[in-house]
Amino acid sequence: MSVRDQVTNDMILGTGMYKAGYRATIFEPGNDNDPGDAGWGVVVGVGKPGNRRSFEVNADQAKQVIERAIKARVEAGTRPEPDTQTRPEPPAYDLLADVVTVWPAGEDAAWNSVLCERLAELRPEVYGGWQSEQLTSALNPRGVEVTYIARRIDGKRHNKRGIYRARLAEVVAERKQTGRTD
């Protein structure tokens, strides 16, 4: 990493890093004929800040590095032997069917926050702790658009992320018709 001035240095590394002696301004970018300081940079946020050199590795070299790292961790007792640990199966669930199950009766639209609470009650092992953002991330790839839904509560307008029952029903029907199980 090479930067031109103290302001840029502090913007990237953090305020006061230039004054503290951590200066990416000393590195000189190279070109194809002379790589200059290519591969050098200042690292902050991981242990003590300082200059570090990086190296380009191909896939075979990366595999060797990973194998050595695994071996070192196994020997240090911080990782089990490869292929000896069993992984629990993640709980099976059908998000769209679960959303249909917990849908508030008589409502045309529901806020994500309400759906998250109801989903957590239905399957705490799957949805416990879910926030509105997680539900949005899970619904969007399934074709259920999340939008802002406005409601009046005690005369005050509240606008939160949520979904419309009609769109949910369309996606569920389409999924049944095509045999998808996502």
N, CA and C of each residue as an Amber inpcrd file, in Angstrom:
protein
   546
   0.8530000  -1.1740000   0.0000000   0.0000000   0.0000000   0.0000000
   0.8910000   1.2260000   0.0000000   0.6070000   2.1150000  -0.8780000
   1.3550000   3.3560000  -0.9490000   0.3570000   4.5000000  -0.9950000
   0.5800000   5.5160000  -0.1560000  -0.2680000   6.7010000  -0.1840000
   0.6160000   7.9230000  -0.3400000   0.0070000   9.0240000  -0.7650000
   0.7910000  10.2110000  -1.0870000   1.0480000  11.1450000   0.0930000
   0.1160000  11.1990000   1.0690000   0.2850000  12.2220000   2.1000000
  -0.2370000  11.7550000   3.4500000   0.0230000  12.5860000   4.4490000
  -0.3440000  12.2770000   5.8280000  -1.8550000  12.1530000   6.0070000
  -2.6230000  12.9910000   5.3380000  -4.0760000  12.9610000   5.4820000
  -4.6180000  11.6150000   4.9980000  -4.1790000  11.1890000   3.8290000
  -4.6130000   9.9020000   3.2840000  -4.1460000   8.7680000   4.1800000
  -2.9210000   8.8390000   4.6450000  -2.3660000   7.8300000   5.5530000
  -3.2740000   7.6580000   6.7720000  -3.6640000   8.7740000   7.4000000
  -4.5020000   8.7060000   8.5920000  -5.9360000   8.2930000   8.2630000
  -6.4150000   8.6180000   7.0630000  -7.7590000   8.1840000   6.6720000
  -7.8170000   6.6680000   6.5750000  -6.7760000   6.0470000   6.0810000
  -6.7710000   4.6010000   5.8720000  -6.3600000   3.8600000   7.1430000
  -5.2980000   4.3050000   7.7820000  -4.7590000   3.5790000   8.9400000
  -5.3890000   4.0030000  10.2600000  -5.9530000   5.1940000  10.2970000
  -6.5480000   5.6950000  11.5250000  -5.9040000   7.0120000  11.9280000
  -6.6990000   7.8600000  12.5240000  -6.2190000   9.1720000  12.9280000
  -5.0170000   9.0500000  13.8620000  -3.9790000   9.8100000  13.5600000
  -2.7950000   9.8440000  14.4150000  -1.7420000   8.7920000  14.0970000
  -2.0330000   7.8940000  13.1560000  -1.0600000   6.8390000  12.8470000
   0.2010000   7.4080000  12.1960000   0.0420000   8.4170000  11.3530000
   1.2070000   9.0320000  10.7140000   2.1130000   9.6450000  11.7770000
   1.5160000  10.3940000  12.6780000   2.2720000  11.0540000  13.7520000
   2.9390000  10.0210000  14.6660000   2.2950000   8.8380000  14.7990000
   2.8460000   7.7750000  15.6360000   3.9590000   7.0030000  14.9290000
   4.2130000   7.3370000  13.6650000   5.3260000   6.7100000  12.9590000
   4.9460000   5.6150000  11.9910000   3.6640000   5.3710000  11.8270000
   3.2300000   4.3420000  10.8920000   2.8830000   5.0350000   9.5890000
   3.8100000   4.9500000   8.6290000   3.7120000   5.7780000   7.4320000
   3.7390000   4.9470000   6.1630000   2.6170000   4.9050000   5.4900000
   2.5460000   4.2400000   4.1950000   3.0470000   5.1620000   3.0910000
   3.4510000   6.3630000   3.4500000   3.9780000   7.3130000   2.4640000
   5.3870000   6.9340000   2.0270000   6.0590000   6.0660000   2.7750000
   7.4410000   5.6970000   2.4290000   7.5080000   4.6510000   1.3250000
   6.4120000   3.9560000   1.0770000   6.4180000   2.9300000   0.0450000
   6.2700000   3.5650000  -1.3190000   6.9880000   3.0050000  -2.2830000
   6.9210000   3.5350000  -3.6360000   6.3360000   2.5000000  -4.5710000
   5.2480000   2.8740000  -5.2340000   4.6590000   1.9140000  -6.1680000
   5.6090000   1.6520000  -7.3230000   5.5580000   0.4570000  -7.8390000
   6.4440000   0.0990000  -8.9420000   5.7060000   0.0440000 -10.2560000
   6.3590000  -0.5700000 -11.2060000   5.7430000  -0.8220000 -12.5000000
   6.0980000  -2.2440000 -12.8990000   5.7630000  -2.6480000 -14.1110000
   6.0130000  -4.0270000 -14.5250000   7.4950000  -4.3760000 -14.5190000
   8.3610000  -3.4200000 -14.8390000   9.7950000  -3.6930000 -14.8990000
  10.4510000  -3.6340000 -13.5260000   9.9380000  -2.7830000 -12.6470000
  10.4930000  -2.6410000 -11.3020000   9.3310000  -2.6250000 -10.3190000
   9.1600000  -3.7240000  -9.5710000   8.0020000  -3.7770000  -8.6810000
   8.0690000  -2.8100000  -7.5090000   9.1720000  -2.1360000  -7.3070000
   9.2810000  -1.1800000  -6.2030000   9.0200000  -1.8610000  -4.8780000
   8.1530000  -1.2830000  -4.0640000   7.8360000  -1.8340000  -2.7530000
   6.5750000  -2.7090000  -2.8070000   6.2430000  -3.2260000  -3.9750000
   5.0210000  -4.0230000  -4.1090000   5.0140000  -5.1490000  -3.0890000
   3.9010000  -5.2880000  -2.4050000   3.7760000  -6.3350000  -1.4030000
   4.0010000  -5.8480000   0.0160000   4.4610000  -4.6310000   0.1670000
   4.6710000  -4.0740000   1.5050000   3.4970000  -3.2020000   1.8880000
   3.2140000  -3.1410000   3.1740000   2.1390000  -2.2970000   3.6530000
   2.2150000  -2.1580000   5.1570000   1.3600000  -1.3120000   5.6940000
   1.2650000  -1.1160000   7.1330000  -0.0110000  -1.8170000   7.5890000
   0.1110000  -2.6730000   8.5830000  -1.0290000  -3.4030000   9.0970000
  -1.3960000  -2.8440000  10.4580000  -2.6680000  -2.5230000  10.6450000
  -3.1750000  -2.0850000  11.9450000  -4.4360000  -2.8900000  12.2430000
  -4.7290000  -3.0410000  13.5310000  -5.9440000  -3.7280000  13.9290000
  -5.7620000  -5.2130000  14.1810000  -4.5800000  -5.7420000  13.8950000
  -4.2880000  -7.1550000  14.1320000  -2.9680000  -7.1940000  14.8950000
  -3.0660000  -7.1790000  16.2060000  -1.8280000  -7.1400000  16.9950000
  -1.1890000  -5.7670000  16.9280000   0.1110000  -5.7400000  17.1180000
   0.8470000  -4.4690000  17.0940000   0.9700000  -3.9570000  15.6660000
   0.6610000  -2.6730000  15.4350000   0.7950000  -2.1310000  14.0800000
   2.2480000  -2.1980000  13.6110000   2.4210000  -2.3300000  12.3200000
   3.7700000  -2.3240000  11.7700000   3.7750000  -2.6580000  10.2990000
   4.9590000  -2.5380000   9.7080000   5.1350000  -2.8540000   8.3020000
   5.1510000  -4.3650000   8.1280000   4.4900000  -4.8300000   7.0890000
   4.4400000  -6.2560000   6.8050000   4.6540000  -6.4670000   5.3120000
   5.2180000  -7.5830000   4.9890000   5.4400000  -7.9750000   3.6020000
   4.4690000  -9.0960000   3.2700000   3.8320000  -9.0010000   2.1410000
   2.9480000 -10.0820000   1.6990000   3.5970000 -10.7670000   0.5010000
   3.1470000 -11.9730000   0.2250000   3.6990000 -12.7320000  -0.8830000
   2.5580000 -13.3330000  -1.6840000   2.7200000 -13.3210000  -2.9690000
   1.7230000 -13.9340000  -3.8330000   1.9590000 -15.4390000  -3.8250000
   0.9000000 -16.1880000  -3.6450000   1.0130000 -17.6420000  -3.6670000
  -0.0060000 -18.2060000  -4.6560000   0.3800000 -19.2970000  -5.3000000
  -0.5540000 -19.9570000  -6.2100000  -1.3790000 -20.9640000  -5.4120000
  -2.2620000 -21.6710000  -6.0700000  -3.1740000 -22.5910000  -5.3790000
  -2.4180000 -23.7120000  -4.6670000  -1.3860000 -24.2600000  -5.3060000
  -0.6170000 -25.3410000  -4.6770000   0.1140000 -24.8470000  -3.4350000
   0.6970000 -23.6610000  -3.5210000   1.3910000 -23.0930000  -2.3580000
   0.4000000 -22.7900000  -1.2400000  -0.7690000 -22.2970000  -1.5920000
  -1.7950000 -22.0110000  -0.5770000  -2.2080000 -23.2960000   0.1290000
  -2.3460000 -24.3790000  -0.6230000  -2.7060000 -25.6650000  -0.0290000
  -1.6370000 -26.1130000   0.9700000  -0.3720000 -25.9270000   0.6220000
   0.7220000 -26.2900000   1.5330000   0.6810000 -25.4500000   2.8070000
   0.4190000 -24.1680000   2.6580000   0.3390000 -23.2810000   3.8240000
  -0.8020000 -23.7210000   4.7380000  -1.9420000 -24.0270000   4.1570000
  -3.1000000 -24.4530000   4.9520000  -2.8060000 -25.7650000   5.6670000
  -2.1860000 -26.7160000   4.9680000  -1.8460000 -27.9990000   5.5900000
  -0.8960000 -27.8050000   6.7700000   0.1130000 -26.9330000   6.6050000
   1.0380000 -26.6540000   7.7190000   0.3170000 -25.9950000   8.8840000
  -0.6000000 -25.0850000   8.5840000  -1.3380000 -24.3960000   9.6470000
  -2.2230000 -25.3760000  10.4060000  -2.8960000 -26.2610000   9.6970000
  -3.7450000 -27.2580000  10.3600000  -2.8920000 -28.1570000  11.2340000
  -1.7610000 -28.6240000  10.7000000  -0.8700000 -29.5000000  11.4680000
  -0.3820000 -28.8020000  12.7360000  -0.0070000 -27.5340000  12.6230000
   0.4800000 -26.7820000  13.7920000  -0.6240000 -26.6300000  14.8330000
  -1.8460000 -26.3540000  14.3880000  -2.9520000 -26.2070000  15.3440000
  -3.3080000 -27.5290000  16.0050000  -3.2500000 -28.6340000  15.2590000
  -3.5220000 -29.9520000  15.8380000  -2.4740000 -30.2540000  16.9000000
  -1.1980000 -30.0040000  16.5710000  -0.1080000 -30.2620000  17.5180000
  -0.2100000 -29.3730000  18.7560000  -0.7170000 -28.1580000  18.5800000
  -0.8660000 -27.2390000  19.7130000  -2.1220000 -27.5450000  20.5250000
  -2.9580000 -28.4380000  20.0130000  -4.1780000 -28.7960000  20.7270000
  -5.3100000 -27.7910000  20.5770000  -5.2240000 -26.9230000  19.5830000
  -6.2720000 -25.9190000  19.3860000  -7.2240000 -26.2840000  18.2610000
  -7.0150000 -27.4570000  17.6870000  -7.9010000 -27.9310000  16.6120000
  -7.9070000 -29.4450000  16.6370000  -9.0840000 -30.0660000  16.4360000
  -9.1140000 -31.5220000  16.3950000  -8.4650000 -32.0530000  15.1130000
  -8.1020000 -33.3170000  15.1350000  -7.5560000 -33.9520000  13.9380000
  -8.5580000 -33.7980000  12.7980000  -8.0780000 -33.5310000  11.5870000
  -9.0040000 -33.4490000  10.4540000  -9.7920000 -34.7500000  10.3060000
 -11.0070000 -34.6260000   9.8970000 -11.9130000 -35.7510000   9.6450000
 -12.2960000 -36.5360000  10.8950000 -11.9830000 -36.0440000  12.0900000
 -12.3880000 -36.7630000  13.2960000 -13.5630000 -36.0990000  13.9900000
 -13.8390000 -34.8940000  13.6140000 -14.9270000 -34.2030000  14.2930000
 -16.2030000 -34.3460000  13.4760000 -17.2670000 -34.5810000  14.1690000
 -18.5620000 -34.6870000  13.5010000 -19.2600000 -33.3440000  13.5880000
 -19.9190000 -33.0160000  12.5280000 -20.6380000 -31.7480000  12.4950000
 -22.1250000 -32.0320000  12.6320000 -22.7580000 -31.3340000  13.5560000
 -24.1990000 -31.5540000  13.7000000 -24.9340000 -31.0470000  12.4660000
 -25.9730000 -31.7560000  12.1110000 -26.7990000 -31.3220000  10.9930000
 -27.5350000 -30.0500000  11.3910000 -27.5350000 -29.0600000  10.5200000
 -28.3020000 -27.8610000  10.8510000 -29.7880000 -28.2050000  10.8920000
 -30.5140000 -27.5160000  11.7340000 -31.9420000 -27.8230000  11.8260000
 -32.6350000 -27.5700000  10.4910000 -33.4930000 -28.4680000  10.1050000
 -34.2300000 -28.3250000   8.8490000 -35.4250000 -27.3970000   9.0790000
 -35.6420000 -26.5300000   8.1280000 -36.7800000 -25.6230000   8.2250000
 -37.1470000 -25.1380000   6.8360000 -38.3250000 -24.6640000   6.6980000
 -38.8240000 -24.0770000   5.4640000 -39.2630000 -22.6680000   5.8210000
 -38.4140000 -21.7100000   5.5220000 -38.6590000 -20.3340000   5.9380000
 -40.0060000 -19.8160000   5.4530000 -40.3000000 -20.0140000   4.1750000
 -41.5530000 -19.4590000   3.6540000 -42.7680000 -20.1030000   4.3190000
 -42.7360000 -21.4170000   4.5010000 -43.8510000 -22.0830000   5.1850000
 -43.9620000 -21.5930000   6.6210000 -42.8160000 -21.3540000   7.2650000
 -42.8440000 -20.8610000   8.6390000 -43.4070000 -19.4430000   8.7050000
 -43.0650000 -18.5990000   7.7330000 -43.6130000 -17.2350000   7.7090000
 -45.1220000 -17.2910000   7.5110000 -45.5760000 -18.1730000   6.6330000
 -47.0240000 -18.3360000   6.4280000 -47.6790000 -18.7690000   7.7360000
 -47.0500000 -19.6820000   8.4590000 -47.5980000 -20.1950000   9.7160000
 -47.7410000 -19.1020000  10.7680000 -46.7600000 -18.2010000  10.8510000
 -46.7800000 -17.1900000  11.9160000 -47.4100000 -15.8740000  11.4710000
 -47.9310000 -15.8230000  10.2490000 -48.4810000 -14.5630000   9.7220000
 -49.5940000 -14.0500000  10.6220000 -49.5770000 -12.7710000  10.9720000
 -50.6330000 -12.1960000  11.8160000 -52.0010000 -12.2710000  11.1130000
 -52.9640000 -12.8430000  11.7890000 -54.2990000 -13.0360000  11.2080000
 -54.9090000 -11.7050000  10.7940000 -55.4920000 -11.7010000   9.6010000
 -56.2060000 -10.5260000   9.1210000 -55.3200000  -9.3970000   8.6280000
 -54.0270000  -9.5840000   8.5730000 -53.1090000  -8.5170000   8.1390000
 -52.6990000  -8.7180000   6.6870000 -52.6500000  -7.6140000   5.9400000
 -52.1890000  -7.6600000   4.5530000 -50.6770000  -7.4630000   4.4560000
 -50.0930000  -6.9030000   5.4990000 -48.6560000  -6.6610000   5.5320000
 -48.1740000  -6.8680000   6.9590000 -46.9040000  -7.2400000   7.0720000
 -46.3310000  -7.4480000   8.4160000 -44.9060000  -6.9380000   8.4440000
 -44.5430000  -6.3350000   9.5510000 -43.1770000  -5.8740000   9.7440000
 -42.2710000  -7.0710000  10.0080000 -41.0480000  -6.9620000   9.5440000
 -40.0630000  -8.0150000   9.7970000 -39.8700000  -8.2550000  11.2900000
 -39.8740000  -7.1930000  12.0630000 -39.6290000  -7.3420000  13.5000000
 -40.7090000  -8.2180000  14.1480000 -41.9500000  -8.0450000  13.7230000
 -43.0460000  -8.8700000  14.2530000 -42.8760000 -10.3130000  13.7980000
 -42.5340000 -10.4920000  12.5260000 -42.3400000 -11.8450000  12.0030000
 -41.1700000 -12.5390000  12.7000000 -40.1030000 -11.8090000  12.9650000
 -38.9420000 -12.3960000  13.6630000 -39.3310000 -12.8890000  15.0540000
 -40.1050000 -12.0940000  15.7830000 -40.5600000 -12.5090000  17.1170000
 -41.3800000 -13.7880000  17.0320000 -42.3030000 -13.8320000  16.0800000
 -43.1750000 -15.0000000  15.9390000 -42.3980000 -16.2220000  15.4470000
 -41.4440000 -16.0070000  14.5420000 -40.6160000 -17.1190000  14.0730000
 -39.7780000 -17.6900000  15.2140000 -39.2470000 -16.8120000  16.0630000
 -38.4380000 -17.2590000  17.2070000 -39.2770000 -18.0830000  18.1790000
 -40.5520000 -17.7400000  18.3240000 -41.4390000 -18.5380000  19.1800000
 -41.7150000 -19.8940000  18.5430000 -41.8510000 -19.9240000  17.2230000
 -42.1450000 -21.1610000  16.5100000 -40.9500000 -22.1220000  16.5390000
 -39.7690000 -21.6280000  16.1950000 -38.5600000 -22.4500000  16.1300000
 -37.3770000 -21.6800000  16.7180000 -37.2750000 -21.6510000  18.0310000
 -36.1950000 -20.8770000  18.6430000 -34.7990000 -21.3620000  18.2470000
 -34.6600000 -22.6630000  17.9760000 -33.3500000 -23.1980000  17.6060000
 -32.8910000 -22.7110000  16.2380000 -33.8230000 -22.2740000  15.4070000
 -33.4910000 -21.7780000  14.0720000 -33.5070000 -20.2570000  14.0410000
 -34.5860000 -19.6630000  14.5380000 -34.8020000 -18.2260000  14.3700000
 -34.4980000 -17.3980000  15.6110000 -34.1200000 -18.0340000  16.6940000
 -33.8310000 -17.2850000  17.9220000 -32.7450000 -16.2490000  17.6760000
 -33.0230000 -15.0100000  17.9950000 -32.0470000 -13.9380000  17.8160000
 -32.0640000 -13.2820000  16.4490000 -32.9080000 -13.7630000  15.5360000
 -32.9630000 -13.1360000  14.2170000 -33.4340000 -11.7000000  14.3570000
 -32.8230000 -10.8230000  13.5710000 -33.2230000  -9.4300000  13.4880000
 -33.8440000  -9.1850000  12.1120000 -34.4220000  -8.0350000  11.9400000
 -35.0800000  -7.6750000  10.6910000 -34.1580000  -7.8580000   9.4880000
 -32.8860000  -7.4840000   9.6420000 -31.9250000  -7.5660000   8.5430000
 -31.7060000  -9.0100000   8.1050000 -31.6620000  -9.9310000   9.0710000
 -31.4520000 -11.3350000   8.7310000 -32.6490000 -11.8870000   7.9680000
 -33.8320000 -11.5080000   8.3820000 -35.0190000 -11.9700000   7.6710000
 -35.0310000 -11.4090000   6.2550000 -34.6650000 -10.1520000   6.0990000
 -34.5740000  -9.5550000   4.7700000 -33.6000000 -10.3410000   3.9040000
 -32.4270000 -10.6420000   4.4510000 -31.4050000 -11.3820000   3.6980000
 -31.8690000 -12.7780000   3.3230000 -32.7020000 -13.3810000   4.1390000
 -33.1940000 -14.7280000   3.8490000 -34.3690000 -14.7050000   2.8630000
 -35.1840000 -13.6630000   2.8820000 -36.3630000 -13.6040000   2.0250000
 -36.0390000 -13.1410000   0.6020000 -35.1480000 -12.1780000   0.4610000
 -34.8590000 -11.6180000  -0.8660000 -34.4530000 -12.6660000  -1.8960000
 -33.5250000 -13.5820000  -1.6010000 -33.1640000 -14.5690000  -2.6260000
 -34.3060000 -15.5290000  -2.9820000 -35.2740000 -15.6160000  -2.1180000
 -36.4190000 -16.4910000  -2.3820000 -37.5050000 -15.7690000  -3.1750000
 -37.2790000 -14.5080000  -3.5100000 -38.2160000 -13.7620000  -4.3300000
 -39.2470000 -12.9650000  -3.5700000 -39.1270000 -12.9120000  -2.2460000
 -40.0750000 -12.1290000  -1.4470000 -39.4280000 -10.7690000  -1.1800000
 -39.9250000  -9.7600000  -1.8720000 -39.3450000  -8.4320000  -1.7210000
 -39.7030000  -7.8440000  -0.3640000 -38.7060000  -7.2800000   0.2590000
 -38.9080000  -6.5970000   1.5340000 -38.9310000  -5.1100000   1.2270000
 -39.9240000  -4.4400000   1.7620000 -40.0920000  -3.0090000   1.5030000
 -40.4160000  -2.3240000   2.8150000 -40.6080000  -1.0340000   2.7660000
 -41.0040000  -0.3140000   3.9760000 -42.5190000  -0.2630000   4.0560000
 -43.0270000  -0.5730000   5.2230000 -44.4650000  -0.5790000   5.4640000
 -44.7650000   0.4320000   6.5600000 -45.6630000   1.3490000   6.2450000
 -46.0130000   2.4110000   7.1860000 -47.2810000   2.0320000   7.9510000
 -47.2720000   2.3570000   9.2200000 -48.4350000   2.1340000  10.0770000
 -48.5890000   3.3450000  10.9920000 -49.8220000   3.5930000  11.3910000
 -50.0840000   4.6370000  12.3860000 -50.3450000   3.9570000  13.7170000
 -49.5770000   4.3680000  14.7090000 -49.7480000   3.8540000  16.0610000
 -49.8570000   5.0630000  16.9780000 -50.9900000   5.1670000  17.6660000
 -51.2660000   6.3110000  18.5330000 -51.0870000   7.6330000  17.7810000
 -51.5450000   7.6520000  16.5350000 -51.4960000   8.8660000  15.7320000
 -50.1340000   9.1680000  15.1300000 -49.1280000   8.3700000  15.4430000
 -47.7830000   8.5870000  14.9160000 -47.4900000   7.5890000  13.8140000
 -46.8620000   8.0590000  12.7660000 -46.5230000   7.1880000  11.6410000
 -45.2130000   6.4590000  11.9390000 -45.2360000   5.1380000  11.7630000
 -44.0440000   4.2930000  11.9350000 -43.8080000   3.5770000  10.6160000
 -42.5790000   3.6070000  10.1550000 -42.2070000   3.0390000   8.8750000
 -41.0930000   2.0270000   9.1080000 -41.3880000   0.7350000   8.9090000
 -40.4050000  -0.3200000   9.1530000 -40.3920000  -1.2930000   7.9830000
 -39.2930000  -2.0500000   7.9010000 -39.1980000  -3.0620000   6.8540000
 -40.1820000  -4.1940000   7.1160000 -40.7670000  -4.6730000   6.0100000
 -41.7080000  -5.7690000   6.1270000 -42.0760000  -6.3100000   4.7630000
 -43.0530000  -7.2160000   4.7580000 -43.4700000  -7.8390000   3.5040000
 -44.9960000  -7.8260000   3.4100000 -45.4610000  -7.9810000   2.1780000
 -46.8940000  -8.0450000   1.9160000 -47.3260000  -9.4980000   1.7580000
 -48.4670000  -9.8320000   2.3350000 -48.9880000 -11.1940000   2.2870000
 -49.2130000 -11.6400000   0.8410000 -49.6840000 -10.7450000  -0.0150000
 -49.9700000 -11.1040000  -1.4070000 -48.6980000 -11.5830000  -2.1150000
 -47.5770000 -10.8980000  -1.9070000 -46.3260000 -11.3070000  -2.5570000
 -45.8350000 -12.6280000  -1.9840000 -45.9600000 -12.8010000  -0.6790000
 -45.5710000 -14.0600000  -0.0470000 -46.3910000 -15.2100000  -0.6460000
 -47.6840000 -15.0030000  -0.7970000 -48.5640000 -16.0340000  -1.3570000
 -48.1770000 -16.3620000  -2.7970000 -47.8290000 -15.3400000  -3.5820000
 -47.4020000 -15.5650000  -4.9690000 -46.1510000 -16.4480000  -5.0140000
 -45.1840000 -16.1370000  -4.1800000 -43.9290000 -16.8960000  -4.1740000
 -44.1750000 -18.3270000  -3.7180000 -44.9920000 -18.5150000  -2.6990000
 -45.3000000 -19.8590000  -2.2060000 -46.0170000 -20.6570000  -3.2900000
 -46.9800000 -20.0500000  -3.9750000 -47.7110000 -20.7410000  -5.0480000
 -46.7740000 -21.0970000  -6.1980000 -45.9270000 -20.1710000  -6.5710000
 -44.9590000 -20.4180000  -7.6540000 -44.0180000 -21.5570000  -7.2730000
 -43.5950000 -21.5580000  -6.0370000 -42.6880000 -22.6000000  -5.5490000
 -43.3620000 -23.9670000  -5.6050000 -44.6270000 -24.0190000  -5.2030000
 -45.3640000 -25.2970000  -5.2660000 -45.5150000 -25.7610000  -6.7020000
 -45.7820000 -24.8210000  -7.5970000 -46.0060000 -25.1440000  -8.9960000
 -44.7270000 -25.6740000  -9.6560000 -43.5730000 -25.0860000  -9.3020000
 -42.3110000 -25.5030000  -9.9170000 -41.6180000 -26.6080000  -9.1510000
 -42.0900000 -26.9040000  -7.9440000 -41.4760000 -27.9660000  -7.1440000
 -40.2130000 -27.5520000  -6.4230000 -39.9200000 -26.2580000  -6.3900000
 -38.7390000 -25.7810000  -5.6510000 -38.9500000 -25.9980000  -4.1640000
 -37.8410000 -26.1640000  -3.4420000 -37.9340000 -26.3690000  -1.9950000
 -37.0980000 -25.3760000  -1.2190000 -36.6310000 -24.3240000  -1.8690000
 -35.7960000 -23.3530000  -1.1410000 -36.6620000 -22.5640000  -0.2430000
